[in-house]
Amino acid sequence: GYSSTKIRSYLRRRGIKAAIPERIDQINGRIRRHESLCRLDRAAYRRRNVVERCFNKLKHNKALATRYDKRARHYEALVTIACLRIWLA
């Protein structure tokens, strides 16, 4: 998640509350148009950040990042091994 009008409208249509901080140009545009500012749920943003950091650690495994495996069960096994390596480290 990066903040954009397209992403925010997509989330809004599906009833999902965005945990994305707004860019400064979007904030300034809302102020100029006298619209209400989006509130950032900081607790949700922190939880989201933990998940993103986990994916970042998983992507350090080149075979996971490029998905060399053709079969889903092989890929799933590789994800499990990568998770175990992170957990045991």
URURWO-V486263 format. One record per residue. RES is the residue in one letter. OMEGA is omega in degrees with one decimal (999 if undefined). D_LAST is the distance of its C-alpha to the last C-alpha in Angstrom with 2 decimals. Layout:
# URURWO-V486263
RES;OMEGA;D_LAST, RES;OMEGA;D_LAST
This chain:
# URURWO-V486263
G;173.8;28.00, Y;-176.4;30.33, S;171.4;33.52, S;-179.9;36.65, T;-178.2;39.78, K;-179.5;39.17, I;-179.4;35.69, R;178.7;36.95, S;176.1;40.02, Y;179.6;38.00, L;-179.2;35.87, R;179.4;39.05, R;-178.2;40.86, R;177.9;38.19, G;-179.4;38.11, I;177.8;34.56, K;-176.8;34.10, A;173.6;32.50, A;-176.7;29.56, I;176.2;30.24, P;-179.8;31.68, E;174.4;35.04, R;-176.7;35.86, I;179.8;38.51, D;176.8;41.13, Q;177.9;40.78, I;179.4;41.22, N;177.1;44.26, G;177.2;45.72, R;179.4;45.49, I;178.8;47.17, R;-178.6;49.94, R;-180.0;50.57, H;176.8;50.52, E;177.8;47.82, S;-179.8;45.42, L;176.7;41.99, C;177.6;38.85, R;179.2;36.86, L;175.1;33.10, D;-173.9;31.24, R;179.0;28.68, A;178.4;26.69, A;179.3;26.49, Y;177.8;25.57, R;178.4;22.60, R;178.8;21.37, R;-179.9;22.04, N;177.6;20.10, V;179.1;16.90, V;179.6;17.48, E;177.8;18.30, R;177.2;15.15, C;177.4;13.18, F;178.4;15.63, N;178.3;15.22, K;178.8;11.53, L;-177.3;12.72, K;174.7;15.64, H;175.6;13.84, N;-173.1;14.14, K;-179.3;17.82, A;176.4;18.95, L;-175.6;17.98, A;-176.9;19.61, T;179.8;22.76, R;177.2;22.90, Y;-175.2;24.25, D;179.6;24.55, K;-177.3;27.97, R;-177.3;27.39, A;-177.5;25.72, R;176.3;24.26, H;178.2;22.56, Y;178.7;21.11, E;177.3;20.00, A;178.8;18.30, L;176.3;16.45, V;178.8;15.39, T;178.8;14.19, I;179.5;12.17, A;178.1;10.63, C;178.4;9.94, L;178.7;8.40, R;177.9;6.00, I;-177.6;5.25, W;-177.4;5.64, L;-178.0;3.81, A;999;0.00
